[in-house]
Amino acid sequence: NLTKVVDDMLKCVRSIARCESKININTGLPPLVDPFLSPVVFEETMKPVRERISSVSQEQKEGALALLQEYEEAYNSLVDGSAEEEVAEFLEDEHTFAEIVEKSKSYEDMAE
């Protein structure tokens, strides 16, 4: 889940003290330690970011699945070996020149 990346980044940001917590205006004293001087990232700011990441992720997923479906429909016979069987069966029978050209063209089109 990509929104977990955002959550992990926020966790890291929130664990680092702001630079103001290290400033010491009184010379000779240890740095100020103030729990209120930590980075503030409001949830209202992050909610639209998470929603946008989720929607873009879903759009990308749908596009990838559609492309996979198109690929499977076009080339699955080459992958699973059924095209090889089909060619072997085709070559066992007698065919006209036009039929051979048509069969050859179908595989040629697949390569383009």
Solvent accessible surface area in square Angstrom, and as a share of the most:
residue,aa,sasa,rsa
1,N,153,0.78
2,L,106,0.53
3,T,20,0.12
4,K,121,0.51
5,V,78,0.45
6,V,15,0.09
7,D,59,0.31
8,D,62,0.32
9,M,118,0.53
10,L,12,0.06
11,K,150,0.63
12,C,79,0.47
13,V,68,0.39
14,R,103,0.38
15,S,91,0.59
16,I,115,0.58
17,A,47,0.36
18,R,90,0.33
19,C,95,0.57
20,E,68,0.30
21,S,7,0.05
22,K,137,0.58
23,I,93,0.47
24,N,44,0.23
25,I,147,0.75
26,N,79,0.41
27,T,139,0.81
28,G,79,0.76
29,L,102,0.51
30,P,102,0.64
31,P,77,0.48
32,L,93,0.46
33,V,145,0.84
34,D,53,0.28
35,P,111,0.70
36,F,172,0.72
37,L,43,0.22
38,S,41,0.26
39,P,30,0.19
40,V,95,0.54
41,V,41,0.23
42,F,127,0.53
43,E,94,0.42
44,E,133,0.59
45,T,78,0.45
46,M,21,0.09
47,K,120,0.51
48,P,76,0.48
49,V,62,0.36
50,R,52,0.19
51,E,98,0.44
52,R,152,0.55
53,I,44,0.22
54,S,58,0.38
55,S,47,0.30
56,V,49,0.28
57,S,44,0.28
58,Q,88,0.39
59,E,102,0.46
60,Q,122,0.54
61,K,112,0.47
62,E,98,0.44
63,G,42,0.40
64,A,60,0.47
65,L,97,0.48
66,A,64,0.50
67,L,120,0.60
68,L,90,0.45
69,Q,95,0.42
70,E,113,0.51
71,Y,107,0.41
72,E,76,0.34
73,E,131,0.59
74,A,44,0.34
75,Y,64,0.24
76,N,71,0.36
77,S,36,0.23
78,L,95,0.47
79,V,103,0.59
80,D,90,0.47
81,G,25,0.24
82,S,46,0.30
83,A,5,0.04
84,E,135,0.61
85,E,113,0.51
86,E,80,0.36
87,V,52,0.30
88,A,52,0.40
89,E,112,0.50
90,F,33,0.14
91,L,132,0.66
92,E,141,0.63
93,D,92,0.48
94,E,170,0.76
95,H,60,0.27
96,T,82,0.48
97,F,161,0.67
98,A,71,0.55
99,E,76,0.34
100,I,82,0.42
101,V,69,0.40
102,E,123,0.55
103,K,46,0.19
104,S,63,0.41
105,K,108,0.46
106,S,54,0.35
107,Y,55,0.21
108,E,95,0.43
109,D,70,0.36
110,M,46,0.20
111,A,91,0.71
112,E,157,0.71
